[in-house]
């Protein structure tokens, strides 16, 4: 069992008390007092392992270790474990590092994380020369510098058909017992344990298979873990020491991001939640009876959130040991996919966000074929805000505007045109006490434009804002207004308001508080504007993203309250929650089978039968690079009929960690990955006819017949052999060939199609993306 919290159990950098779960309670096991090595050499202060800030040394300031004056954190990847005993694996790391640094003492002071459960490796503070010496060892696969990465509800679950209070409730919720005792690991900014979303009322004992710990720390006591939050760890190594002071040195969440994602995935049922009356309803997670294990790897900085790749690897390694079933990572760490692979090979389903760099193509992150990569979609809820002009014309925008407590009714106020509302544009305009109409002149990072605009008009004393711009998902930016009327409108509405201003000598406007509407009045789903799009530049033969899920204006826990948030960070825990439910119903399904069920049953049309759209410039019909298989359909995923299964070890036939002396463990394709049995096909360079094999396993009715339905991409002919599959008790798995032939000879672009196996009960659809080419490395930039 691990003895030291925060350092993945290693007894090499200090000691911190930890708690061991014992049925429904926690008991404090504690740890012995330790002292630093007695050798004292100047220089450790300049190169101190950041994690030392929260380890309770008795003489921390007196520790000195030679040779660390100019070092940084490196990750050393050694591949498969040589021992099942974690202590022996860690000892081998110490021995290897001792040989490089000259003594066991120096090795113990240098190492920060030992990866010993899913794979073998470690993170250590090293000079460049020491890192090079390690890279030269034959048993070392790669040595990479630690890198810093980024982070990427009351309605969303009902929108997905996961009705809790309707009669009857969702079949999947009932069959899964609401995700009871499935353990979801949240790798994020921590958690706020006092939130009502994490109450453990009515929960039974902690599952006996749980082997994790409740790590004590700043503002985190043993009572902060319960039968809902059954484990908590935090990882500060690799984070700048200056930023550690802005955070709790514990699993407690100061940012709110991790609390939001955890409550979205597995939050308990909380009635009557809203934000100033908006979005009123029941807040809950997708798997409200699931347990939570928290792994804090992200830390608040002055302007953003920082996380270290070494810490993420440590969290993945600990999660494998602890016994989680699902891992939800709303973060961008594309270079750590080998850590996720080890988790998948241990039976854990790993879910990542696609990123928030859309609508540009080729900007998707976390694209390894063994993870589920999630795009963000919009739900059937909007917040219309009435804008009444002085001529009694009523326009409608979107906002989160609410009245302050000392206000009772909306009033007409002077309206003025502020142009772009830059400081220069407002320089000659009197806006004090007036509502300002601002018009975005150029395409740009709107998330920066709107807060800057709000600051500019507040500086001038304005009483409100109407912001006109192209269609985009940005109403959360109006939260910066804090009770001041701020409304987002499209350019057409903005033009009407500007026309009115030009026709009046004293134009006025009245803005009513926003309302919440849901249901068929709001056609959805749509892919969110910001959601990162494929194709993958790293693995173009793997179609990404895999699936889309709600990620726009999601209301979930933040601190003791609830708040809206948007991003693929929000869509990721939606999929993690669905996976938890599916695991409860199908505990023996593999990760690949679960992923296949989700992808092949996804929706590509709205409830009126129209193709799903993607917000972009301009809005367009969505394709697989926007949403993968489509928008997640949880109830259908529980009964997919057929699944495309993969033995986790098969990934190694197609992907190998390229050995490099220095640099990232570059997982490269040794065979075209479109031959992997994925629930999708992506051919980035089609010049000649090719054949791709796939196999499907029957998980539905024993005796079943499926027919194929082919939608060939434009310019491509697809044929399937055999076209009909007959399943029986003796024949549960069928292999078939997909022949893909180019009809043109051209340097083309991607076109899209699909292959569907269907009968009277099931429709099992996989997306297909093909690009016809005639030249290698042809840059499509003109």
Secondary structure by P-SEA (a helix, b strand, c coil): cccccccccccccbbbbbbbbccccccccccccccccccccccccccccccccccccccccccccccccbbbbbbbbbcccccccaaaaaaaaaaaaaaaaccaaaaaaccccccccccccccccccaaaaaaaaacccccccccbbbbbccccccccccccccccccccaaaaaacccccbbbbbccccccccccccccccccccccccccccccccccccccccccccbbbbbcccccaaaaaacccccccccaaaaaaaaacccccccccccccccccbbbcccccbbbbbbbcccccccbbbbbaaaaaaaaaaaaaacccbbbbccccccaaaaaaaaaaabbbbbbbcccccccccccccccccbbbbbbbcccbbbbbbbbccccbbbbbbccccccccccbbbbcbbbbbcccccccccccccccbbbbbbbccccaaaaaaaaaaaaaaaacccbbbbbbcccccccccccccccbbbbbcaaaaaaaaaaaaaccccccccccbbbbbccccccccccccccccccccccccccccccccccbbbbbcccbbbbbbcaaaaaaaaaaaaaaaaaacccccaaaaaaaaaaaccccccccccbbbbcccccccccccccccccccccccccccccccccccccccccccccccccccccccccccccccccccccccccbbbbbbbbbbcccccbbbbbbbbccccbbbbbcccbbbbcccccbbbbbbbbbbcccccccccccccccccccbbbbbbbbbbbbccccccccc
